[in-house]
Amino acid sequence: MLTFEWIIGLLLAAVALSALARRIKVPYPTFLALGGVLLTLLPWAPTWALEPKLALALFVAPVLLDAAFDTSLRDLRNNWLPVSTLVVVAVGVTTTAVAVVAHWLRPDMPWAVAIALGAIVAPPDAAAATAILRQVNLPYRIQKILEGESLLNDASALLIYRVAVGLVAAEHMKIREFVPSITIALVGSLAAGFLFAQVWMMITRRITEAPSAIITQFGGTFMVWIIAEHLGLSGILTIIAYAITISRTAPARTSARLRVSSYAVWETVVFVLNVLAFMLIGLQLRPIWSGLDDEVRWKYCSFAAAILAVVILARILWVMPYGALLRTLKARNLLPAHVVDAVPTLKRGFIVSWCGMRGIVTLAAAFALPEWFPYRDLILLTAFAVVLGSLVIQGLTLRPLILALNFADDDPVGREAAHARGVVFRAALDEIDADPSEEAEILRLEYRAVLLRAENDPDGGLTSRELPSDPLRRRAIAAARQALLNLRRTEAIGDDAFHLVEEELDRAELSVEA
């Protein structure tokens, strides 16, 4: 009963902290991290244990699927150069820099352990950056680059993490012996994710009841991760391939009622998982912290502060010279035409370099270290310090910095959404054009008015008051939805505009059902 009371209390406290974060416009993980510090310092806080192997599956799999489901392949392809350099090079530079500094500070720390620490703190967190980016006027390209990076850098960092932990476990095994298995894991994970998605869609095609469908969505996510891990594949890459494959076909076969319900549940679950991650890591650190004397505490804190500084500086020292090099090549006309648009300005490069807050993946990876792993206590404390420090230092300053730089954007999502509305409403009109009934004429007049407004106002969408319940309107909405799916399939619009108009059509469909 005491555990249940603590869980309820902590969840309610997290809701209050989240509301406060929204009010003062800072990322809610910042306050969750501060809450984790308070739990560490409370002498009467409970001691909860979680099996390390469960951490990545429980915390990372659903969060990653939620992010991958909304990922636009078009935007990833258009920004492949900056995304790939951040995913591969920036993660590699950060991991290497952290490993070198950690081994220098603690010469007795094996290199494999130092590399594992570097991989744990290397990947930035999507939730923290997105919470701020949605509040400010930031160029669309920067948002897509950061979202693409946050999706894929987990895979590159955790792949390094997996190899390093394996080297520690095997002791005398050489890294070259892991190369064949890594190659198989990379290719096999992508193929397995695609196949799992195809099979799962066949199995769940007839499940239309919202509670059952949502439960199977979560069950499928955890099953895919667990099977991939048992097969020696990368759970991260498998989940990404699985989610992106499903996202291509799910909108066409999911009802509005089920989609609205499942989106709400997934958003809530991702929030709860963030709360649990910070809460559990805080409770894990409490016995570690209380068991250290003052001298060792000072050494641990000094080590963690040094690693935090390296994590922040490593990203800046990669992103800024990279941008300067591209600008120099552009000025000398040495870049291919398709790369010129990807050259960042000085302001944009600095914002990307400063969006390096760490979060749930770092916590879960540290938590997942086996109990016997060397320096596990130090790594846990350091990982939490990096998450807390980056969220406080970068998270609290990012929004004022963006506002001070005064970015301008031409709102490509708004333009694409306006174009999509025009296409879908014309499709709705075409569907009922041949109907001579009085109801059809009234509906045509309404849709023409909506179409006129959509063409003149980029923010002008549907409202439920305009959609009375009748079979004719259902036909029109179905035709509009098919037109929207065609726009996405041909990449005339991106996923952000697609989901925006899809939400409007969902509200329209639900009002018809009502």
N, C-alpha and C positions, 0 to 999 in steps of 0.2 A: 504493500500500500504506500509506503514511503517513496519508493521509486516512482510510482504512478503520480504521486503528488508533486515530486520534483519535475517530472516531465511536463505536466500541465503548467506548472509555474514558469518553467523556462520557456515554453512555447508562447505563453502569454507575454512574458517579458520581451521575447524576440519580436512579437507583433508590435509592442509599444516602441521598441527601439527602431523598428522598420518605419513606423509612422513618423517618428522624430527625424529619422534620416531623410525621408521624403520632404518633410517640412523645411529643413535647412539645406536640402538639395546636396546631399552627400551619398555615396554608395552605401547601402544598408550593410554589406559585409564588414565595413569599417566598425560599426557599432557592435556587430556580432563578435568581432575579434576582441574588442574592448570588454565585452561580456565574458569572453573566454578567460581573459586576464583576471577578472574579478573571481571567477570560479576557482582559478588556480590559487588565489590568495585566501579563499574562505576555508577555515580549518574544519568546519562542520559539513562541508560539501560531501556527497556520497562518493564512493569509489566504484566506478563501473568499468567492466572489462569487455572488450570486443575482440573477437578473433582477428588477428592481423590479415589473414587471407580474405576475410569478408569485406574489408574496408573499401578496396577498389571497386568490387562488384556493387556494393551497396551505394556508395557515394558517387562514383564516376559514371557508371553505366547509364542510369536514367538522365543525369545532367547532360551527358554527351549526346545521347539520342535526341533529347529535346533541342539542343543546339543544332545538330546535324539535320534534323527534320526541316528546319527553316532555312537551311543554307541554299543559296542560289548558285547553281553550277555555272551559270552565265557569268556572274560576278567573280567567281573564283577563277574562271578562265581569263576574263578580262584583266584581272590583277595578279596573274600567275607569278610575275617577276618579283614584286615586293613581298607577296605572301610566301613564296618559296624561300626567299632569302631569310625572312624572319623565322620561318619554321625550321629550316635546316641550319643556316649559318648562325643566326642570333642565338638559337638554343645551344648550338655547339660551342660558340664563343663563351656564353655564360657558364655552361657546364665546365669547360676547361678552366676558365678563370677562377671559378669557385673551388675546383679541385686543387689547383696550384696553391691558392691562398690557404685553403684548409690544411693541405699537407705541409705548407711552410709554417703555419701556426702550431700544428700538432705533428711533428716529424714522425711520431710513432703510428700515425694513422695510415693504414695501407692505402695504396693508390686506388684500388677498386672501391673502397669505402668512401674515399674523397670524391670519386666520380659519381657514385650513387647519390651523395649529398648534392652535388652539382646538378644532377638530373632532376632531383626532387624540387629544387627551388628555381629551376630554369623556366617552366612554362607560365606565362601570365594568365590571369583568370578572366573569363569572358563576362561574368556577371557584374563584377565591379566596374569595369570600363563601360559596359552597356548602360548601367544605371546612370552614369554621368552623361554619356554621349546622347541619350534620349532627351536630356534637359537643355541642350545647347544647340546652336546653329553650327554644326560641323559639316564640312564637305562630305558628300555621299561616298566618294572614293575612299577617304580615310576610314569611315565606318566599315565599309566592306573589307578593307585590308585587315583591320583589327579583328573583325568577326571571323574572317577566314583563318587568320593566324591563331586565334584562340581555339578554333576547332581542331586544327591539325598539329599545333605544337605539342599538344598532350601526347599525340602518338609518337613523335620523334623523341621527346624527353623520356617518356616511359619505356621506349625501346632501349635507350641507353641505360636507364635505370634497371631494366630487366637483365641486360647483359652484365652490368656491374654486380648486381646481387648474385647472379649465377657464378661469376668469377670468384666472389667471396666464398660461396658455398662449395665450389669445386676446388678451391685453393690453388692447385697446380695447373689447372687447365688454362691454355693460352687463348687470347681473344680471337685468333685466327680460326680456332676450332668452332667458334660460334658463328662465323660468317655464313656457312651454308645453311644453318638452321634459321638465321635471321632472314636470308633471302627467301627461303621457303615460307617463312612466317608472313613476310610482306605480301607476296603474291597470293599465298593461300588464304590470307585473311580477307583480302578484297573479294576473291572468288567466293569464299564461304559466306561473307555478308550478303552478296547478291543472291546466292542460292537459298540461304535461310529466309530472305525476304520473299522470294517466289513461293517457297513452300508454306510459309506462314500466312501469306495472303490467300492461298488456296484453302487452308484450314479454317481461317476466320472469316471467310467471305459471307457466310450466312449468319454471323453473329451481329445482330442489329440492336439488341437491347443495350442501353448505355452502361449500366453497371457491369454486365458480363463482358462487354467489349473493352471497357477500360481496364478491368482486371486482366484480361488476356493481353492487352498491350504491355502492361508492366511485367506479366509473367513471361511474355515473349522476349522482352528486353533482357531480363535476368538469365533466361535459358540460353539465349544466343551468346551472352558473355561467358557463362559457365562452360558451355560446350566448346567455345573457342579456346578457352584456357586449358581445358582437358586435352584438346588436340595439339597443344603447343603453339597456337596461333596468337596473334595480337588481339586482345579483346577490344582495344581502342579502335583499330582499323576495321575490325569486323563489325562493330556497332555503327561506325560511320557509314560503311558501305551498305549495311542493312537499313539504316534510317533514310539515307538518300534514295535508295531504291524504292522504299515504301512511299516516300513523299512524292514520287513522280506519279503514282497511280491512286493514292489514297483520296485526294480531293474528288475524283470522279465517281468513287464508289461509296463515299461516306455521306450520310444524311446530315443536314444542317444541325438537327437536334443533337446527334451524337458528336459532331465536331465541336460544337460550342461547349458541350459538357466535358469532353475529354481535354480540350485546351485549358479549361478552368482547373481541372484536377491536376494536370501536369504542371501548371504554373505553381499551384499550391505545394505539390510534392517537391519540386525543385527548391522552393523556399524552405520547407521543413528539413530537407537534406542538408542545406547549408547551415541551418540552426544546429542540427545534430552533430555535424562535423566539428564546428567550433566548440560546441558544448563538450563533446567527448574528448577532443584534444586538450581542452582546459582541464578536464578531470584527470586525464592521463598525466598531465604535467604536475598536478598538485603533489602526488607522492614523490615525484622526482625532485621537485623544488624543495620540498620540506626535508628531504633526506640529504641535502647538500649543506656543507658548512659555508661560512661567509666567503672564505678564500676561493673555494671551488665555484661558488655562485658568481663571483666576480670574473673568474676565468671563463666560465661558460657564457656570461653576458658579453664579455669583450669579444669572444670568438663569434657569437651571433651577430653583434654589431658590425664586425669586420665583413662577415659574409653578406649582410644586408647592403653595405656600401658597395661591395663588389657586384652584387646583383643589379643594383641601380645603375652603376657606372658602366658595366659591361654592355648593357643595352644601348646607352647613349653613345659609347665609343664605337659601336658597330653602325648604328642607324645614321648618325650625323656624317661620318666620313663616306658612307655608302651614298647618301644623298648628294654630297659635295662632288663625288666622283662622277655620278650620273649627270649632274648639272654641267660639269666641265666637258664631258663627252658630248653633251647636247649642244653646248656653245660652239664646239668645233665640228658639228655635223657628223659625228662618228657613231651615232646610234641609229639602229634600224627604225623605220617610220612607226612600226607598231609599238615600240618601246618608249617613244618620245612622250606620250601622254602619261606614262607611269613615273616620270621624273618628278620627285617631290620638291616643293619649294622649301626654303629654310624653315619657315613657320610650320609647315605641315610635317617636315621631318622631325622637328623638335617635339611636336605633340605626340607623334607616334613613339618616339623614344621615351616619352614620359608616361605613356600608357602601359606601365609594366607592373601593375598591382597583381600580387599573387593571391590565391584563394583555395577553393575546395580541393583541387587536384593535388596541390602541394601538401595539404594536410592529409589527404587520403593516402598518398604515396608514402609519406613519413610514417603514418599509422600502420601501413601494410608491411613494414619491415619486420622480419621474423624476430621473435623475442631474443634469440641468440646472437643477433647481428651486432658486430662490434660498434661501439660508440652510439648505440641506438638512443640512449637518453639524451646525449648531446645533439644528435641529429633532430630528434623530436623538438627539443627546445629551440634549436636554430631555425627549423622550418616554421614554427609558430612565430618566432621573432621576425622572420622575413615577411611573413604574411601580414602580421600586425604593423610592422614598420612601413611596408610599401603602401598598405591601405591608409595609414595615417598621413605619411609624408606626401605621397603622390595622390591618393584619393581625395584628400581635403584641399589640395592646391590645383587639381586638374581643371575644375570648372572655372575658377577665377582666371586661370591662365588662358583658357580658351576664349573667355569673354574679353580679356585684355588684348588678345591677338586679333579680335574682330574679323573672324572668318566670314566669307560670303559664299553662298551656295545657290545654284540655280534650281534647286528642288527637283531633281530628275524623277523621284518617286511620285511627286505630285503631278508632274507632266504625264508620266506613264499611266497613272491611275485615271487622269482625266481622259486620256486616249482610250483606255480600256472601258470606261463608262460609256463613252460614245459608241464603241463597237457593240457592247453587250446590250445597250438599250435599243440600238437599231435591229439587232438580232431578235429581241423581244417583239418589236413592232412587226418585223417580217413574219414572225410566227403567227400572229393574229390578224395579219393584213387581209386575208381572204374571208374572214368571218364577218357576215353581214349583220349580226345581231346588234341590238342597242347596247348591250353590255360591252361588246367588243369596241364599239365606237367611243364609249365613255373611257374605256381603258386606253385606247389609242390617244385620246386627247390628254390623258394624264401622263402617258409615257412621252409624248411629244414635249410636254412641259418639263418633265424631268430631264429629257435629252437636251433641251435648250439650256437648262440650268447647268447641266454637267459640262456642256461645251464652253459656257461663259465663266464658270466658277470651278477651278481645279479642286476645291475642297467640297464641292457639292455632290453629296452622295444620296442614297435613298433613306427615307425615314419610314418607320412602320405605319404611320398614319396614312401614307399614300397607297397602301396595299391592302384593300379589303379581301375577304376570304371568298374565292370563287375558283372553279376549275380552270377557267380561261387564264387567270393570272398564274396558276401553277405551270401551265404550258409555256407562258412567256418567260417565267423565271428559269425554267429548264433550258430553254433556248439561249437565254442570256448566259447561263452558267457554262453551256457548251462552248459558246463563243469565247468566254474568258479562258477556258481550258486550252482552246486553240491558240490564243494569244501567248499563253505561257509556253506551250509546246514548241511554237515557232520562235520563241525568245523575242517576240515583239515587245514584251514587257518583262521585267524582272520579278523575282519572287516577292519582294516587298510590296510592289503595286498589286500583284496578284492576290496576296493575302488581305490587303486592304479592301479591295473590291469584293473578294470572296466573303469577307465578314459582312459587308453590306447586303449581299445576296442572301446570306444565311439569316440575317435579321428579317429580310423580306419573306423568306420561306417560312420562318417560324411564325410570323404574323398571319400568314395564310392558314397555317395549321390551327392557329388560335381561333 
